Amino acid sequence: MILDKRICDRARLAKDPRFDGLFFIGVMSTGIYCRPICPARSPKPENIVYFPTAAAAAEAGLRPCLRCRPETSPGSPAWNGTSATVSRAMLLIRQGALNEGSLEDLALKLGVGSRHIRRLFQTHIGASPKALETNQKILFAKKLLSETEMPVSQIAFASGFASIRRFNAAFKKICGKIPSAFRRPVKSGTIDGTVGKAPFRCKLTLSFRPPFDWHRLLTFFQSRAIPGVEFVENGVYHRTIRLNETFGTISVAHADSDNALLLTTALSDSSDLMPLVERVRRMFDLDANMAAIHKVLGTDPVLKEVVRNQPGLRLPGAWDPFEVAVRAVVGQQISVIGARTVIGRIAVKAGPRFESAHHPGLTHFFPTARELNACEPGRIGMPTRRVETIKALSRAVMRGEISFLVKGDLENFIKQLTLIPGIGDWTAHYIAMRALGEPDAFPAADLGIIKALEQGRKRPTPKQILERAESWRPWRAYAAICLWHV
């Protein structure tokens, strides 16, 4: 990835948080790399080299800055809009795909060769997949060292390392010091991450680039919250979660500090903490580059007004892609409130029970495809054909016919989903938007989009909307969110 030095220079001197995580500053005279918002005195221009990712800076032998802490920056979207394969590979790596599997296994999941993956990563990321994975695990460990009281040994495993010895060696190589040297005092009463407590509790800050419309995003989740599975109260989102062998609850609020959310967990253990954080980041769309999105959408007269009056509208993601797929089917041709009621009944009938001393409103986990397929729904207030569609979707997911990874392109995913009777183009694109975070998914036949673009009493056809939306690529999903707020 080629960075424009003039733009990077201006962003560095301005210390603008909108550029945080979009690139990193390598200071060759000191051997460290920083975020664009680093409070340290600006180095001499001749000593500066810009890198598209933290992994690329680490590959060049630089260590993370102790003042600006690159491990706390929003995720880099350097690969967005350049290679769908790299984007999906990044997602899998951040979810731990290389912890137990090989690069060849990762390539197989993506439907490409391992050599091709390596070439793409060097072009778009500036580092190999393995180097990227190691750097991300080390930065996550550094974050845990600074923000929690977890023992170093527990941090090693929570960061995806199979042994403490390998963790210590990798940490010292990348950071220049042993892990315990980065241990920071934690404010009393704010963190509970010690071994032996049940459940495991931890609080972490998750950074984002402004603007970020937290209120509207939270309202979106609140209006669709599944009874017993999730709820919003006093500005905080709560839900039950399952991830591999880990289960428990998460709570997400706007942090007191600027440009960050606060994630609070109560889990059965800490082994899946790193992929859990990645899921939460995607759910709240924390790594979006709103400046790039606004630049494209701002060329349209309707979208321009939304961008100007409501900046920071994010693409609401999902904790569980299958859950959103079921929700999309349930929500066909009924109100948001009606869909919420029906899907709550599904969760109670098919989902395992859960008990929480802190959140009595959380009573169930949302069912997996296997659990839902094994359940006889009975009378839940849904047409028989729609029940059959959900059953068919569950079986397709169980058999691997539908993958929420998306091996190919967006069009291929839409084609696979619409082969299931009862799932049309609108439902498939809605699932791609929310379950996969596909930035270019676009339900052109959506009534809300049609109404937003009507002129007088003349409503555009889906075909006309698609033609107009060509200029919104690759951010059509964000255009849809904007049009829903017109």
N, C-alpha and C positions, 0 to 999 in steps of 0.2 A: 504494500500500500504506500503510495506516494503522498507525502504531506506537503502542503503549501507553506513554505517557510515564512512568508510575509504574514499570512493569517495566524500562524502559530506565534509569531513574535508579538503581534498585537494582542492576542488572547493572553499570552504570558504576562505582558506588561500591565494589562488591565486587571488581571486576576479575576476574571469573570467566571462565576460558578456555572454558567451555561456551557462552558467548555470543559468542565471537570470530567475526566475519564475519556475524553475524546482523543487525547494524545498525552504523552508523558515527556518530561524534559530531562534529558541526560546531561549531567554536568561532568564532563570528562576530567576536569582538574581535581575533583573530589571523589569521583567514582561512585556517585549516587544518582538516583533518578527521582523526580518529584512530580507532583500534580501541578497543573497550571495555576492553581490557587495557593500554592505554597507560600507561607508568610515570610520565609527566609529572604534575605537580601538577594536581589537578582544577580546572577553570575555574569561574567563577561561574555558577550556574544560569541567570541571565538571559541569558548569552552563548551558551547551548547550544541547538542545533537537531539533532534526530535524523534520520538518513536511512536508508532501507532498503538501499541499495547504495552502493558507492563511486562509481559512475557518477552517481547522483543528487546526491551531494555535489559532484562535479566540475562538474555542470551548474549548480550554484548558485554557481560561481566559487571554490570552496575548493581548496586545494592539499593534497597528502598529507603527513602528519606525517613528519618525519625520524627521530623516535625509535622509534615503534611500527611504521613501515613498513607501511601498509595493503596494499601489493602482496604481502606474505607471508601475509596472513590466509587462512583457508579460504574457499572460494567461498560466496557468499551463496545460501541456498535460499529467498530471499524469495518466489519465484514458485511454489515447490512447493505442490501442493494447491490452487492458485488458477486456473491456466490451463495446460492441457496444451500449447496452442499456444505460449505464451510459453516454457515449459520447453524445447520442442524448438527454438524459434527461438534461444534462448540457447545451446543445444548447438552449433547450426550456426555461430553467430557466433563462439563460442569456438574452433571448428575452422577459422575463416578464410573463412566463406561470403561475407562482404562485401569481402574483399580484392580479388577479381576480379569478382564478380557484384554486381548492384544489389539494392536492397531489393525491387524487383518480382520479381527472380529468386528471392529468399529466400521471398517470399510464395507464389510459384507452387509451390515445393517443399513448402510446408506446406498447400497447398490453400485458401488464404484470400487476401483482398485486402490490398494494401500499406497502405491507410488503416486497415483493421482492425488490422493489426499495430502501427501507430503508436499507436492508441488503447489497445491492450492494454498496450503498454510504458509509456505514461504512467501507467496505472492501477496496474500491478503493480511496475514497476521505478523509476519516477520520472525516466526519461530516455528519449530516442529511441534506436532501434536503432543509428543511426550514432554517436551520442554514447557509447553503451555500448561499441561496438566500439573506438572510438578510445581511450577511457579504459583498457580492458583491455589494449590493445597497449602503451600508455605505461607502465602499471604492470608489465607483463611486462618491458619494456625496463629499467625501474628496478631490477627484481629481478636481471636479468642484469648490470647495471652494478655492483651491490653484491656479487654472489656469484661472478662469473667474471672472467676477464681478457680476455674477448673485446673486440676493438677496437670502437669506437663504430659504425663503418660496418657491421660485421658484425652488431652488435646491431640496427641499424635494419632490416635485411632479415630477420633471425630473428624480429623482432617483427611482421612482416607489412606493413612499409612498402615502397612501390615506389621511393621515392627518399629520399636522405639529407636533402635540403632540407626535404621535407615532414615527415620525422621530427623534425628539429631544431625546426621551427616549432611542431608539435603538442606536443612535449615541453616547450618553454619556456612555452607557453600554459597547460598543465595544471599543471606543477611549478614554474613561476616562475623556473627557471634552465636553462642549457644542460646537455645530458647529461653532459659531462665533469665538471661540478661535483659530480655524485653518485657519481663513481668512488671506491670504497673500497678500501683495501689488502686483499689476499687473503692468507691464511696460506700460506706457502711449502709447495709439495708437495700442496696439496689440490685445485687446479683446473688443468685443462689445456684451454683453449679458444681457443688462438691460431690464426690463419689459416695455411694451408699444411701443417698436420699431417694425416696420413691414418692412421686415421680422426679425425674431429672428436670430441674428448672434452670432457665437461662434467659438473659435479656441481651439483645444485640441491636445496634443501630444499623439501619440499611439506608445508604445515601441514594439520592437521586439528583438529576439536573433540573433546575427550575426552567420554565414555570411548571407547576404541578398542582392540578385542581383536586385536592384531597376531598373536599366536601362533596363534589359531584360524583367522584368515584365511590366514595363510601355510601352515598345515597343509592347508587346503582346496585351495590351489593345488598344493601338493606332491603330494598324493595323486592329482591329475588331470593332472600335468605330462606333456606330450607328449614322448616320447623324441626327442632331436635338435633339438627346437624350444624347449624350456624345461626348467629344472630348479631345484631349491632346494638350497642347500648352505650350511651354517654360518649359517643364519638370513637368507640373502639369496636373493631371487628373480631369476633370470636368464632372458632369452629373446631370440630373434631377432625383428626387426621390419622391416616395410616400410610406408612411408607416402608416397604420391605417388612422387616420384623418390628419396626418401631410404631408405636401408637400413642395417642394422647391428644392434647389441645394446643392451639396457637391463638395468640391475641395480637392484633396489629393496631397501632395508634400512631398519630402524628407526633414525632418527637419534639421535645421542647427546643432542641437545637434546630437551626435552620437546615432545610434541604435534607431531611432524613425522616424515616419512619422508625418506630420502636417495635421490635418483634419480641414477644414474650412466649416462651414455650413451657409446657409441662408434659414431659415425654417419658415413655417407659425406659429409655436409655438414650445415650448421646451418639450412638454409632452412625446414625444417618443425618446428623445435624447439617453437614455441608450440602447434600442434595436438597434437604428441607429448605434451607435458606434460598437456594437457587429457585425452588418452586415458588416461594413467597415473592421473590423479586419479579418473576414472570407474571404472577397473579396480579400484582399491582403495577406492572409495566414500568419498573423503576429505571430501566436502562434505555428508554426511548430517547432519541435525539430530537427534541421538539423543535429546535431551530431549523433543522433540515426539513422536518415535516411541514412546519409553517411556511417555509420558503416555497414549497411546491403547492400547497393548498391555497396559499394566499393569492394565487393568480386567478382564482375563480371568484366572481363577484359575490356569490352567496356564501361560500366558505370563508372568504376574506373577512366578512362581518363577524362570523363566529370566532375565528382565530383572534381577531382584535378584541372582542368583548368577553370571550371566555377562553383565554389562553391556558394551555396545560391540560387539555382534555386527554386522558389516557385511554388506552385500549384495555378494558376490563378482561383480565385473564381468568384462570380457573385453577383451583388446587388439583382437581382430578379431571382430565380430559373426557373420560367416559361419563362422568357425572354431567358435564355440560352437554354432551351428545344426547343423553337421555332427556335432559331439561329442554333441549331444542325440539325434540320430537313431541314431548308433552305440551309444549307451548304453541303448537301449531293451531292457529285459528281460535285461540282463547286468550283471555286477558292475562296480564302478568300475575295478578292476584290469584286467578283461577289456576294457573300453572303452578304457582307456589303451593297451593293447597294440595293439588294432586301429587306433586313430587314429594311432598312431606309424607303423604300416605304410603308412597312407594318405599321411602326410607324406613318407615316404621315396620312395614310388612317384611321387607327383604334384608334390611341392614342389621348387623349385630348391635346389641345393646351396649351402652356405655354409661358409666357413672362418674360424676365429677363433684367433689365436695365444694369446689369454688364456683362452678357454673352448672347449677341444677337444670338449666334450660337445655344443656347439651346431653341428649339421651341416646343418640344413635350415631353410628358411622354410616356413610352412604355405601350401598352395596357395590361389590365388584360385579363385573359382567357374569362371572360364574354364579355368584350368589343370587343375582337378579334372575338369571335364566332358570335357576332351580326353584324359584318361588312362583306360586300360583297367585297372581295379583288379586283375583276376586273382584269385589265391587270397590273400585277406587275412583269412580266418576270419570272414566275415560272410555272412549269408543273402542269396540273390540278390534277394529283394524289398527288403531294406534297401539294397542297392547301387543298385537302381532308384530308391528314394526319394531317396538322396543325389544321383543324377544329375538327377532331376526338380527337386530343390531348387536345384541349381547352374544349371540352365537358367532357372528362374524368376527367380533373382537376376540372371543375365546379361541377360535380357529386360526387367528392371525391373518385373516383376510382383510381386516381393517386395522391399520397401524396408525397410531396417533403420532408416530415419528415422522411420517411422510417420506418414503424412500425417494419418490420422484418429485415432480413439480406440483404446484397447487392444482393445476387442471387435472392431473392424474388422481389426486386425492378426491377431488370433487366427483370425478367419474366413478371411482370405487364406491363412494358413499351412496350415490344416486342409483346404484344397482340394487340397493335394498328397497323393496317395495314400501312406499310410504315416505321415503326421504327424497325430496325434490331439491332443486337448485338453491332455493332460499335457505332451507335447513342446512344443507351441506356447507354453504358459505358462512353461515352463522357459526357452525361448529368449528370451521377452519379459523375464523376470527378469534374466538374465545378459547377454544381448547388448545389450539396450536400457536396462537399469537401470530398468525400469518398476516403481515402488514398489508398485503395486497388483496386479501379476500374481500368480496364485495357482493352483498345480497341485493342486486339491482331491483328485484321485484318487491322489496320491502315497502309496505304502505307508508311508513314514516318518511322514508327517503323520497318516495313519489310526491307526497304532500309538501315536503320541504322545497322541492324543485318546481312546483306548479307555478304557472304564471296566470294570474287571474283565476278563471275557471278551467283553464286548459292544463291538463295533467300530462306530463311526458310519459311515454311508454318505456318499459324496461330496456328496450333496444336503444332508444334515444339516450337514456341515462348512461348506458354502457359506453356509448360513443363519447359522451361528454366526460366520462370518468377516465378515459384514456390519458388525459393530461394530468391526472392525479396519481398515476403510477410512480413509485411502488408503494404508495401510502393510501390506497383506496379504503382500507379498513378504518383508518383514522378519519377519512372523509365521511364515512358512514356514521361514525360517532358524532362528528360535528353536525351532520344533517339531522341527527336525532335530537340535537339541542337547539335547532332553529326555532 
